[in-house]
């Protein structure tokens, strides 16, 4: 599976994140309200975001999200933890968008593009969402994510963070809310 594709929709262009994207992406990420309910609620701080950004570049799979109407970078997402076993799976996550692009069609378009790309190669896509991140959990439900009974505990600098696991497989995607977009 190509974890760093270029994907294009009506409003968005997703392309591989590059080291020279730092300034533009940090300009978006430096908004504390983006991270308010996220387990890593201090990610708006430059040293914390620098570690996040450097990890995204090192891991591969990170995508820059560009608003086609303005050409501005408005966020980022990743394909992570690709596993070819049992039909294959990949995680979509580490996603954030500028607040100017919340509440509309941007997240749905980004996830539709990413899911269509991933599900051409794997049977299912998983999403780890902070247990108390009501904003992201609501977004998962809007795009047809199915809450599983799995929980993941991740060690963050501030301590352990519980994540719930959502999943979308090929069948759910084909009949879900993003299929008609």
C-alpha positions as CSV (number, residue, x, y, z in Angstrom):
1,X,0.0,0.0,0.0
2,X,1.3,3.4,-0.9
3,X,1.2,5.3,2.4
4,X,2.1,8.7,0.8
5,X,-0.1,9.2,-2.2
6,X,-1.3,12.4,-3.7
7,X,-5.1,12.4,-3.5
8,X,-7.4,15.1,-4.9
9,X,-11.0,15.9,-4.2
10,X,-13.4,18.8,-5.0
11,X,-12.0,21.0,-2.2
12,X,-8.8,19.3,-1.0
13,X,-5.5,18.2,-2.2
14,X,-3.6,15.7,0.0
15,X,0.0,15.2,-0.7
16,X,3.1,13.8,1.1
17,X,4.2,16.0,4.0
18,X,7.7,17.4,3.4
19,X,10.3,18.9,5.8
20,X,9.8,22.3,4.2
21,X,6.1,22.3,5.3
22,X,7.1,23.0,8.9
23,X,6.3,26.7,9.0
24,X,2.9,26.4,7.2
25,X,1.8,23.4,9.3
26,X,2.9,24.9,12.6
27,X,1.0,28.1,11.8
28,X,-2.1,25.9,11.8
29,X,-1.1,23.7,14.7
30,X,-0.1,26.5,17.0
31,X,-3.8,27.2,17.8
32,X,-4.4,25.8,21.4
33,X,-8.1,25.2,20.7
34,X,-7.3,22.5,18.1
35,X,-5.8,20.4,20.8
36,X,-8.2,21.3,23.7
37,X,-9.8,17.9,24.0
38,X,-7.0,15.9,22.5
39,X,-5.0,13.6,24.8
40,X,-1.8,15.5,23.8
41,X,-3.4,18.9,24.6
42,X,-0.1,20.7,24.7
43,X,0.7,19.9,21.0
44,X,0.2,23.5,20.1
45,X,3.5,24.3,21.8
46,X,6.5,24.5,19.4
47,X,8.8,21.9,21.0
48,X,5.9,19.4,21.4
49,X,4.7,20.0,17.8
50,X,8.3,19.8,16.5
51,X,8.6,16.2,17.9
52,X,5.2,15.3,16.4
53,X,6.2,16.8,13.0
54,X,9.7,15.1,13.0
55,X,8.0,11.8,13.9
56,X,5.6,12.3,11.0
57,X,8.4,12.8,8.5
58,X,10.5,9.9,9.9
59,X,7.6,7.4,10.0
60,X,6.3,8.2,6.5
61,X,2.7,8.1,5.7
62,X,2.0,11.7,6.6
63,X,0.0,13.9,4.3
64,X,-0.4,17.7,4.1
65,X,-3.9,18.8,3.6
66,X,-4.3,21.8,1.2
67,X,-7.4,23.9,0.6
68,X,-7.5,24.0,-3.2
69,X,-9.5,27.3,-3.3
70,X,-6.7,29.2,-1.5
71,X,-3.7,27.0,-1.8
72,X,-3.3,27.2,2.0
73,X,-2.2,24.3,4.1
74,X,-5.0,23.6,6.5
75,X,-3.9,20.5,8.4
76,X,-2.4,17.0,8.2
77,X,-3.3,13.3,8.6
78,X,-1.4,10.0,8.4
79,X,-1.5,6.5,7.2
80,X,0.2,4.5,10.0
81,X,0.7,0.9,11.2
82,X,0.1,-0.9,7.9
83,X,-0.4,-4.6,8.6
84,X,-0.8,-6.9,5.5
85,X,-2.1,-9.9,7.6
86,X,-5.8,-11.1,7.5
87,X,-6.8,-9.0,4.5
88,X,-4.7,-6.1,5.6
89,X,-5.3,-3.0,7.8
90,X,-4.0,0.5,8.2
91,X,-4.6,3.2,10.7
92,X,-5.7,6.7,9.7
93,X,-5.0,9.2,12.4
94,X,-2.9,12.0,13.8
95,X,-5.4,14.2,11.9
96,X,-6.1,17.9,12.6
97,X,-7.6,20.7,10.6
98,X,-7.5,24.5,11.1
99,X,-10.6,25.7,13.0
100,X,-11.6,27.6,9.9
101,X,-12.3,24.3,8.3
102,X,-14.2,22.6,11.1
103,X,-17.9,21.6,11.0
104,X,-18.2,21.5,7.3
105,X,-17.4,19.0,4.6
106,X,-13.6,19.2,4.8
107,X,-13.0,16.3,7.2
108,X,-15.5,14.1,5.4
109,X,-13.8,14.8,2.1
110,X,-10.3,14.1,3.5
111,X,-11.4,10.9,5.1
112,X,-13.4,9.8,2.0
113,X,-10.2,10.3,-0.1
114,X,-8.0,8.5,2.4
115,X,-10.5,5.6,3.0
116,X,-11.0,5.0,-0.7
117,X,-7.3,4.9,-1.3
118,X,-6.6,2.6,1.7
119,X,-9.5,0.2,1.1
120,X,-8.3,-0.5,-2.4
121,X,-5.4,-2.2,-0.7
122,X,-6.6,-3.4,2.7
123,X,-9.8,-4.8,4.1
124,X,-10.2,-2.4,7.0
125,X,-9.0,0.9,8.4
126,X,-8.7,1.6,12.1
127,X,-8.8,4.9,14.0
128,X,-7.4,5.4,17.6
129,X,-9.3,8.2,19.2
130,X,-8.7,9.7,22.7
131,X,-11.4,8.3,24.9
132,X,-12.5,11.7,26.1
133,X,-12.0,13.5,22.8
134,X,-15.7,14.1,22.1
135,X,-14.9,16.2,19.0
136,X,-13.0,13.4,17.2
137,X,-15.5,10.8,18.4
138,X,-18.4,12.7,17.0
139,X,-16.5,13.1,13.7
140,X,-15.9,9.4,13.6
141,X,-19.6,8.7,14.0
142,X,-20.4,11.2,11.2
143,X,-18.2,9.3,8.7
144,X,-19.5,5.9,9.7
145,X,-16.8,4.7,12.1
146,X,-17.9,1.6,14.1
147,X,-16.8,1.7,17.7
148,X,-15.1,-1.6,18.6
149,X,-14.6,-3.0,22.1
150,X,-10.8,-2.6,21.8
151,X,-8.9,0.0,23.8
152,X,-5.3,1.2,23.5
153,X,-3.3,2.9,26.2
154,X,-0.5,5.1,24.9
155,X,2.2,6.6,27.1
156,X,2.3,10.4,26.6
157,X,4.7,12.8,28.3
158,X,1.8,13.8,30.6
159,X,1.0,10.2,31.4
160,X,-1.0,7.3,30.0
161,X,-3.9,8.1,27.6
162,X,-6.7,5.8,26.8
163,X,-7.8,5.5,23.2
164,X,-10.9,3.8,21.9
165,X,-10.7,2.1,18.5
166,X,-13.1,2.7,15.6
167,X,-13.1,0.7,12.4
168,X,-14.4,1.1,8.8
169,X,-14.1,-1.9,6.5
170,X,-14.8,-2.2,2.7
171,X,-18.4,-3.2,3.2
172,X,-19.2,-0.4,5.7
173,X,-17.5,2.2,3.6
174,X,-19.4,1.1,0.4
175,X,-22.7,1.5,2.2
176,X,-21.8,4.3,4.7
177,X,-22.3,8.0,4.7
178,X,-19.1,8.7,2.7
179,X,-20.1,6.5,-0.2
180,X,-22.5,9.1,-1.5
181,X,-20.0,12.0,-1.4
